[in-house]
Amino acid sequence: MAKALQVLRSTGLLTKHFVRLSFNLDRKNYGYRNLSMSSCIQSGHEPRFPSADLDGKNKWLNLKLDGEQSKKYPYVWLRDNCRCKQCYHEISSQRLLQFSDLDIDVEANDIHFTDDGTAVIDFSDGHKGIYPLSFLEGEKFPAFSDPLRQLKQELWGSELQGEIPTFQFSDVMTNDDALFGWLTVLHTKGVAIIQNADTAPTEVKKIGDRVAYLRKTCYGETFQVMSKHDPNSITYTGTAIDFHTDICAMYNQPGMQMLHCIKQSTEGGENQLVDTYKVVEDLKKEEPEVHSILSNTLFEFTDIGTDFNDFHFRSSIPAIRYGINGNIKQVSIHFGRHHSMNVPPEQVYPVYSALKVFFRYLYHEKNIVRHRLSPGEIICMDNRRLAHARTKYYIDPTIKGVQRHLEGGYIDWDELSSFYRVLLERRKKNENSN
């Protein structure tokens, strides 16, 4: 093979023609057949020589490119992911092959590469599978294709005091790099502040529209946090509010919360923030029994009232929940809005004891970050991770009108994650074009 390539190079044919070697698989010995092939050989470009092994015993393709480790592609996956026009709709990025028509025992009989870098596989069902080399290069097993998996959560405590990542409203609205930075911080730290927004009840929706759209709840698309004469929540009074996450009574709890300061009180109303994921990690190490109780006890969260519409929400969930990968998925705290526990009477005191320890950790100075919002500031926080509280604020009875006004809104994590991926793809395209 090497001598043949030398001859081709000496004659100049290597830059104009395609060299293809293909072999049929001998099914009797189920051995490997090394297929050395060139792909996408163009004038003025360095040739690439992938090697392909059809392994009939394990029923997968081994593919190795210049200096890379061999990648394995099972035959059934290759057949299911054929990129020909009969099997794949390129514009929508969706399969056309019906799963009911897929033969999971399909065999690969032959493979060769065309001169545009496309792998062609002859399958035992009579189909010729088409696979651009760029497609195969981007796939591997196990799959780690979601870029969000590359982001690592950054747990924090009181060391974040005065260091909450800050962004300018105009930048987030007009600059994709600033928006990408904001989304990155929300995925890693779970909290950010946007400054210099207008002091009008329009800015939260603008941010929602910039990313995707706001999550409408029983409190409306946005909600106004101010004193009300007949409040259906202590949020709408001047009293202090305990640490909580919002709307735990919904199984699909809102993802990210924004609170926009339109008018601040003359005294009080300071926001307190805690990274509950950090607290949970501390509990696992220092109070394992407390952690076990909070992870396994079903708490009854309820939310009943009238606002945007009449509502009666109820959920039965642990305070601490984990995902299938073993990572913390959600912490739900709102014990001003529930009164029941799914436990027998003899377990009530142990549950209360566990909650008492939990709240002692939440209120420990090493865990709390304080920030009193100024007009034009928007605090953005992961509602399934950050617990937030509020100190009592003073209402002057001699002053008419609203004395403290925050506007709130939610964006779900699916939408935030979606637009993070969109911006990441844009950045990659810009880098490649440069």
Beta strands, then each sheet from edge to edge (+ up, - down):
strand 1: 34-36
strand 2: 51-55
strand 3: 60-64
strand 4: 71-74
strand 5: 88-89
strand 6: 94-95
strand 7: 108-113
strand 8: 118-123
strand 9: 128-132
strand 10: 166-168
strand 11: 191-195
strand 12: 222-225
strand 13: 241-244
strand 14: 256-263
strand 15: 271-275
strand 16: 299-306
strand 17: 310-317
strand 18: 320-322
strand 19: 328-331
strand 20: 340-341
strand 21: 368-371
strand 22: 378-382
strand 23: 386-390
strand 24: 405-411
sheet 1: 1+ 2- 3+ 4-
sheet 2: 5+ 6-
sheet 3: 7+ 8- 9+
sheet 4: 10+ 11+ 22- 14+ 24- 12+
sheet 5: 13+ 23- 15+ 21-
sheet 6: 17+ 16- 20+
sheet 7: 18+ 19-
end
